[in-house]
Each structure stands twice: as C-alpha cells, then as structure tokens.
Amino acid sequence: MTQPMQPPHGQSPPNPLAGPPATAPHPGAAPPHGAPPPHVALQPTVAAPMPAPHPGNSHQQGQRERIAHVGAQFRTVLQNVERVILGKSDVIARVLAAMCAGGHVLLLDVPGVGKTMLARSIAASIHCSFKRIQFTPDLLPLDITGNNVFNLRKKAFEFVPGPVFANLVLADEINRATPKTQAALLEVMAEGQVTVDGTTHVLPQPFLVIATMNPLEHDGTFPLPAAQLDRFTIRISMGFPPPDAEMRMLDVHMGKDVAIGALAPVLGAEEFLGWQRLLPSIYVAESVKRYAVSVVTAMRSDSSCLTPPSPRATLMWLRMAMAVALLEGRDHALPTDLQRCAVDVLAHRVVVSGQRSGGAYVDHVVRQVPVER
C-alpha cells in the first residue's frame, strides 16, 4: 500500500496541515500470519486509490522558493550598491537586514566616509523615494513633518507634506537639532504617521530612516537620550575603506559620470515590501529564543550594566536575526545569527560602568552565555 508523503528530513516544526500518519488496513488485505481466515464472499479485485498529495509539502516548497528568491534579490541589490560603496559589503548587508526587519539605522562615524552616499545608493537600487534632512539648531518640527498652509485660490488650508514623506529619509547629523525636533522625528519613526492640527497623515510604505551622527564634535549638539536611541534597530559605523578599495573608489568617483547617477534600480519598492511580509515566516526555534532571553537576563542581573536591554530590544534582536537568515536564503534562524548582530542591536542600548564600551560588554556576555545543543 502506498505510504503517505513525509516532510523533508530535518524540517521543523511539523506541518499542522499534515493528515493522519496512517490509515486502517484495506478491507481486502490478508489476515496476519496464523490467524484463521474470515468467511467472506469473494469480491472483485479493486485497485486501492492513490493518496492525495500532502497539503503541506507544496506550501512549504513554495515558501522555500520565495525565500531563495529573496536571497537572490538581496545579492543583486548588494552588488549594485557596491558599485558606489566599495569595500563595505558587510556594512551594506547589515543596513539592508535592518531595513528588511522594518527598523531604522543610526550611523555613528566621522564625516566623509560615505554615509550619505550609502543611503542614496540603497534608495537608487530599490527604486524608492529619497529625501535628505540637514539637521540644524534652528530646524523646527513642522519643517520635517509638514504643515497646513492657507491656499488663497481655494480659500482653505491644505496640508503640505514635509520631507519625512518619503520611503527612505536621511536625517543628517540628527544630534544638531533641538530635543523637540528630534522627538518629532522619532515619533514619526515609531508611529509611521504624522498628525497635524488633529488630522493624521499616513506615511508611504516602506518608511525607513537612516540617521547620522558625528562623534568628534560636541559643540552645538544635543545628544540623543537612551529612550530615543532605543528607536533605532541598529547602530553601526562604516569605518575607513581598505587601501585597495580606496584606490578603486578614486577611479570610480573621479570619472566623468557621477557614480551615483549611473545606478539603475534593480528592485521595486513593492518587491522590497515582500521581504518584510515574508519575514514572519522565518522559523525561530525555542532554543534560539531561550538563548536570546538568557543573554539579556544575564545583562539585567549584572550590577555593572547600569542600563540593561529592554524587552523591545530583545524583540528587535530576534527580528534582526530573522532578517539575516532570510537574506541568506534560509527558512530558520540560528544562534549564530543572533551572535553576528548582537553588538549592532544591543551596544547602543546598554550603559556599563568602568572603562568598557557597550560593544565590548555585549560581545563579552554573548560569548559567556552557552548555546543549547
């Protein structure tokens, strides 16, 4: 008798749509050896019907194909951005993973390393709208969110959208604006909408913010408090390019044509939204969740950690690990995915005593907590 189809080896968790594992013996089957044959009338031989296809296998196969397709799209976008941002494939991949997780990015680095060019290159590659806001002390909240302006022809007020009404917004030197303006942007980042004079305006999707900060100059700046830093999924630094990459960068950017102008979109905004919609399908095992909770619990019980990670930080950490797995074409997250992005997600959320930086402390705790086998 034909056996029902089994799920692929190692697949987890089991498909809830799977039917019963076995069926009752066929009425025409022979009795067990040694048992007396029942007295039944002879029946014509009828072929047993073929079992229906397993309802979960086709769905799971399609899911794997979609995940593999996203991995291929990610590599295409990465290669396209690398035409402008040379020698920084790891930074580009981390930014794309944060965007896939629906989070915002904080770039902390010195001027001139390509932070603005990185944001523009990603926007050009994904074919989404891009706006840049230069933060200054005299910038007002309405300058970024928009305002109601009186239209003389219509004799009525109408809403004029601000620069946040774009798919990708670059907040350049965010710490130079006053706390009130910073809070206005961070509220928009959290809610995905703008409310002016009692009317709510929903921002276009996807909506992502890449903010930059200069760590060298502190005069005329307003540092972001911990509650506002927590709004950013990751904080990373670009750093200087390797010498060979800097040589190639000179050849690219000293040519006749501006490098960023030569970039053509390789992914549509709707396709990128498909990345975000597919993210919840990445499977996270209970052991991976316990590992993440064990790490943050170890930080919360450590007296040297003055400001430990919040539950929202744990959630963002897991979502970032799921995005890493998705962009690599895997349908499940691993503890190594958590370890790879731990410093990016947690370092700017913790305050530790002593001389250690937040990144060094997070890296130490992640290495100390054992991973379940």
C-alpha positions as CSV (number, residue, x, y, z in Angstrom):
1,M,0.0,0.0,0.0
2,T,1.4,3.4,-0.9
3,Q,2.6,5.3,2.2
4,P,1.6,9.0,2.7
5,M,4.3,11.5,1.8
6,Q,6.7,12.5,4.6
7,P,8.1,16.0,5.2
8,P,11.8,16.5,4.3
9,H,14.4,15.3,6.7
10,G,15.2,17.8,9.5
11,Q,12.2,20.0,8.8
12,S,11.0,21.8,11.9
13,P,8.3,22.5,13.1
14,P,5.9,19.8,11.8
15,N,3.3,21.0,9.4
16,P,-0.1,21.5,11.2
17,L,-1.9,20.8,7.9
18,A,-0.5,17.2,7.7
19,G,-3.1,14.4,7.7
20,P,-3.2,11.4,10.0
21,P,0.0,9.4,9.8
22,A,-1.6,6.1,8.8
23,T,-4.9,4.6,7.7
24,A,-6.8,1.4,8.7
25,P,-5.8,-1.8,6.8
26,H,-7.6,-2.2,3.5
27,P,-10.7,-4.5,3.7
28,G,-9.2,-6.8,1.2
29,A,-5.8,-7.2,2.9
30,A,-4.7,-10.7,4.0
31,P,-5.1,-11.5,7.7
32,P,-2.0,-11.8,9.9
33,H,0.0,-15.0,9.6
34,G,-1.5,-17.8,11.8
35,A,-5.0,-16.1,12.1
36,P,-8.0,-18.0,10.8
37,P,-9.3,-16.5,7.5
38,P,-12.6,-14.9,7.9
39,H,-15.6,-16.3,6.0
40,V,-16.4,-13.7,3.4
41,A,-17.8,-13.7,0.0
42,L,-15.4,-13.3,-2.9
43,Q,-15.2,-9.7,-4.1
44,P,-13.8,-8.4,-7.4
45,T,-10.3,-7.0,-7.1
46,V,-10.3,-3.2,-6.9
47,A,-7.1,-1.1,-7.1
48,A,-6.5,1.0,-4.0
49,P,-7.0,4.7,-4.6
50,M,-3.8,6.8,-4.7
51,P,-3.4,9.1,-1.7
52,A,-3.9,12.8,-2.2
53,P,-0.8,15.0,-2.2
54,H,0.3,16.1,1.2
55,P,-1.3,19.5,1.7
56,G,1.7,21.0,3.5
57,N,4.5,19.9,1.1
58,S,3.6,22.2,-1.8
59,H,3.1,25.1,0.6
60,Q,6.5,24.5,2.2
61,Q,8.2,24.1,-1.1
62,G,6.7,27.3,-2.4
63,Q,7.8,29.1,0.8
64,R,11.4,27.9,0.3
65,E,11.4,29.1,-3.3
66,R,10.2,32.5,-2.2
67,I,12.9,32.7,0.5
68,A,15.6,31.6,-2.0
69,H,14.3,34.3,-4.4
70,V,14.6,37.0,-1.8
71,G,18.2,35.8,-1.2
72,A,18.9,36.2,-4.9
73,Q,17.3,39.7,-4.9
74,F,19.4,40.7,-1.9
75,R,22.6,39.7,-3.6
76,T,21.6,41.7,-6.7
77,V,20.9,44.8,-4.6
78,L,24.2,44.3,-2.6
79,Q,26.2,44.1,-5.8
80,N,24.5,47.2,-7.3
81,V,25.3,49.3,-4.2
82,E,28.9,48.1,-4.2
83,R,29.4,49.8,-7.5
84,V,29.4,53.0,-5.5
85,I,30.3,52.0,-1.9
86,L,33.5,50.0,-2.3
87,G,35.0,47.6,0.3
88,K,31.9,47.8,2.6
89,S,29.8,44.8,1.7
90,D,29.4,43.9,5.3
91,V,28.0,47.3,6.2
92,I,25.6,47.3,3.3
93,A,24.3,43.9,4.2
94,R,23.7,45.0,7.8
95,V,21.8,48.1,6.7
96,L,19.7,46.0,4.3
97,A,19.0,43.5,7.0
98,A,17.8,46.2,9.4
99,M,15.6,47.6,6.7
100,C,14.2,44.2,6.0
101,A,13.4,43.9,9.7
102,G,11.4,47.1,9.4
103,G,13.9,49.0,11.6
104,H,15.8,52.3,11.4
105,V,19.6,52.7,11.3
106,L,21.9,55.1,13.1
107,L,25.3,55.6,11.5
108,L,27.9,56.9,14.0
109,D,31.0,57.9,12.1
110,V,33.3,60.8,11.1
111,P,32.4,62.9,8.1
112,G,33.5,61.9,4.6
113,V,33.3,58.1,4.9
114,G,30.2,57.7,2.6
115,K,27.2,57.7,5.0
116,T,25.1,59.9,2.7
117,M,26.2,58.1,-0.4
118,L,25.3,54.8,1.2
119,A,21.7,55.9,1.8
120,R,21.4,57.4,-1.7
121,S,22.8,54.3,-3.3
122,I,20.3,52.0,-1.5
123,A,17.4,54.3,-2.4
124,A,18.5,54.3,-6.0
125,S,18.9,50.5,-6.1
126,I,15.5,49.8,-4.6
127,H,13.7,52.4,-6.7
128,C,12.1,54.3,-3.8
129,S,11.8,57.9,-3.0
130,F,14.6,59.5,-1.0
131,K,14.8,62.8,1.0
132,R,17.6,64.3,3.0
133,I,17.1,66.5,6.0
134,Q,20.1,68.5,7.3
135,F,19.5,68.9,11.0
136,T,20.5,72.3,12.5
137,P,19.6,74.0,15.8
138,D,17.0,76.2,14.1
139,L,15.1,73.3,12.5
140,L,11.5,73.2,13.7
141,P,9.3,70.1,14.0
142,L,7.0,71.3,11.3
143,D,10.0,71.7,8.9
144,I,10.2,67.9,8.8
145,T,6.6,66.7,9.3
146,G,4.8,69.3,7.1
147,N,2.2,72.0,7.9
148,N,-1.2,73.3,6.9
149,V,-0.8,76.2,4.5
150,F,-3.6,78.6,3.5
151,N,-4.4,78.4,-0.2
152,L,-5.6,81.7,-1.5
153,R,-7.3,80.3,-4.6
154,K,-9.2,77.6,-2.7
155,K,-9.6,79.9,0.4
156,A,-8.9,76.9,2.6
157,F,-6.0,75.4,4.5
158,E,-4.3,72.4,2.8
159,F,-1.6,70.1,4.1
160,V,1.9,70.4,2.5
161,P,3.9,67.2,3.3
162,G,7.3,67.6,4.8
163,P,10.5,65.7,3.8
164,V,9.5,62.7,6.0
165,F,7.0,61.7,3.3
166,A,9.5,59.5,1.5
167,N,10.4,55.9,1.5
168,L,14.0,56.4,2.7
169,V,14.8,59.5,4.8
170,L,18.4,60.5,5.6
171,A,18.5,62.5,8.9
172,D,22.0,64.0,8.6
173,E,23.6,65.0,11.9
174,I,20.5,64.3,13.9
175,N,22.1,65.4,17.2
176,R,22.5,69.0,15.9
177,A,18.7,69.7,16.2
178,T,17.0,70.6,19.4
179,P,15.3,67.8,21.5
180,K,11.9,69.0,20.4
181,T,12.7,68.5,16.7
182,Q,14.5,65.2,17.5
183,A,11.4,63.9,19.3
184,A,9.2,64.9,16.4
185,L,11.2,62.7,14.0
186,L,11.5,59.8,16.4
187,E,7.7,59.9,17.0
188,V,7.2,59.6,13.2
189,M,9.6,56.7,13.2
190,A,7.7,54.9,15.9
191,E,4.1,55.6,14.6
192,G,4.6,55.7,10.8
193,Q,2.3,58.6,10.6
194,V,2.1,62.4,11.1
195,T,-0.7,64.3,12.9
196,V,-1.1,68.0,12.2
197,D,-4.0,70.0,13.6
198,G,-5.8,66.9,14.6
199,T,-5.6,65.2,11.1
200,T,-3.5,62.1,10.7
201,H,-1.5,61.5,7.6
202,V,-0.1,58.0,7.0
203,L,3.5,57.8,5.6
204,P,4.2,55.9,2.4
205,Q,5.5,52.3,2.8
206,P,8.2,51.3,3.2
207,F,9.3,54.1,5.5
208,L,12.9,53.9,6.8
209,V,15.2,56.4,8.4
210,I,19.0,56.4,8.3
211,A,20.3,58.9,10.7
212,T,23.9,60.0,11.0
213,M,25.9,61.4,14.0
214,N,29.4,62.8,14.1
215,P,31.3,61.5,17.2
216,L,34.1,64.1,17.1
217,E,32.3,67.4,17.6
218,H,30.1,68.1,20.6
219,D,29.8,71.8,20.5
220,G,26.3,72.9,19.5
221,T,24.9,69.3,19.7
222,F,22.1,67.7,21.7
223,P,22.9,64.1,22.5
224,L,20.0,61.6,21.9
225,P,18.7,60.2,25.2
226,A,18.5,56.5,25.8
227,A,14.8,56.4,25.1
228,Q,15.3,57.9,21.7
229,L,18.3,55.7,20.9
230,D,16.1,52.7,21.6
231,R,14.1,53.6,18.5
232,F,16.9,52.7,16.2
233,T,17.2,48.9,15.5
234,I,21.0,49.0,14.9
235,R,23.8,51.5,15.4
236,I,26.9,50.9,13.2
237,S,30.0,52.6,12.0
238,M,31.2,52.5,8.4
239,G,34.9,53.0,9.1
240,F,37.6,53.7,6.5
241,P,37.8,51.6,3.4
242,P,40.8,49.2,2.8
243,P,43.6,50.7,0.7
244,D,42.8,48.7,-2.4
245,A,39.1,49.7,-2.1
246,E,40.0,53.3,-1.7
247,M,42.2,53.2,-4.8
248,R,39.2,51.8,-6.8
249,M,37.0,54.4,-5.2
250,L,39.2,57.2,-6.6
251,D,38.9,55.7,-10.1
252,V,35.1,55.4,-9.8
253,H,34.4,58.8,-8.4
254,M,36.9,60.8,-10.4
255,G,35.4,59.8,-13.7
256,K,33.3,62.0,-16.0
257,D,30.0,60.5,-14.8
258,V,29.0,60.7,-11.2
259,A,28.9,57.1,-9.8
260,I,25.5,57.5,-8.1
261,G,23.9,58.8,-11.3
262,A,24.9,55.6,-13.1
263,L,22.9,53.4,-10.7
264,A,19.8,51.8,-12.1
265,P,17.0,50.3,-9.9
266,V,17.3,46.5,-9.5
267,L,14.4,46.1,-7.1
268,G,11.0,47.7,-6.9
269,A,9.5,49.1,-3.7
270,E,6.7,46.6,-3.7
271,E,9.2,43.8,-4.0
272,F,11.1,45.1,-1.0
273,L,7.8,45.2,0.9
274,G,7.6,41.5,0.0
275,W,10.8,41.0,2.0
276,Q,9.2,42.5,5.1
277,R,6.0,40.4,4.6
278,L,8.0,37.2,4.3
279,L,10.0,37.9,7.5
280,P,7.4,36.4,9.9
281,S,7.7,33.0,8.0
282,I,11.3,32.5,9.2
283,Y,11.1,29.9,11.9
284,V,12.8,30.6,15.3
285,A,13.2,27.5,17.5
286,E,12.5,27.6,21.2
287,S,16.2,27.1,21.9
288,V,17.1,30.2,19.9
289,K,14.6,32.3,21.8
290,R,15.9,30.9,25.1
291,Y,19.4,31.9,24.1
292,A,18.3,35.5,23.4
293,V,16.4,35.7,26.7
294,S,19.4,34.2,28.6
295,V,21.7,36.8,27.2
296,V,19.5,39.8,28.2
297,T,18.8,38.2,31.6
298,A,22.5,37.9,32.2
299,M,22.9,41.6,31.5
300,R,19.9,42.6,33.7
301,S,21.4,40.6,36.6
302,D,24.9,42.2,36.2
303,S,25.5,45.1,38.6
304,S,28.0,46.6,36.2
305,C,25.3,47.0,33.5
306,L,23.6,50.3,34.6
307,T,21.0,50.3,31.7
308,P,20.2,46.8,30.5
309,P,18.3,46.0,27.3
310,S,14.5,46.3,27.3
311,P,12.1,43.7,26.1
312,R,11.7,45.7,22.9
313,A,15.5,45.3,22.4
314,T,15.1,41.6,22.7
315,L,12.3,41.6,20.0
316,M,14.4,43.7,17.7
317,W,17.3,41.4,18.2
318,L,15.3,38.4,17.1
319,R,13.8,40.2,14.2
320,M,17.3,41.2,13.0
321,A,18.4,37.6,13.3
322,M,15.4,36.5,11.2
323,A,16.3,39.1,8.6
324,V,19.8,37.8,8.4
325,A,18.5,34.3,7.8
326,L,16.0,35.5,5.2
327,L,18.6,37.4,3.2
328,E,20.9,34.4,3.2
329,G,18.1,32.3,1.8
330,R,17.4,30.2,5.0
331,D,13.9,29.5,6.4
332,H,15.1,29.3,10.0
333,A,17.2,31.5,12.3
334,L,20.3,30.2,14.1
335,P,22.1,31.2,17.4
336,T,25.0,32.4,15.2
337,D,22.6,34.9,13.5
338,L,22.0,36.4,17.0
339,Q,25.7,36.5,17.8
340,R,26.5,38.2,14.5
341,C,24.1,41.1,15.1
342,A,24.3,41.3,18.9
343,V,26.7,44.3,19.1
344,D,24.8,46.2,16.4
345,V,21.4,45.9,18.1
346,L,22.3,46.0,21.8
347,A,25.5,48.1,22.3
348,H,23.8,51.5,22.0
349,R,21.1,50.4,24.4
350,V,23.3,49.5,27.3
351,V,25.3,51.7,29.7
352,V,28.1,50.0,31.6
353,S,30.3,51.1,34.4
354,G,34.1,51.2,34.1
355,Q,36.2,51.6,31.0
356,R,34.5,49.0,28.8
357,S,32.4,50.2,25.9
358,G,28.9,49.0,25.3
359,G,30.1,46.9,22.3
360,A,32.8,45.2,24.2
361,Y,30.5,44.4,27.1
362,V,27.8,42.9,24.8
363,D,30.4,40.8,22.9
364,H,31.7,39.5,26.3
365,V,28.3,38.5,27.6
366,V,27.3,36.9,24.3
367,R,30.4,34.7,24.4
368,Q,29.9,33.7,28.0
369,V,26.3,32.5,27.7
370,P,26.2,28.9,26.4
371,V,24.2,27.9,23.4
372,E,21.9,24.9,23.7
373,R,23.0,21.9,21.6
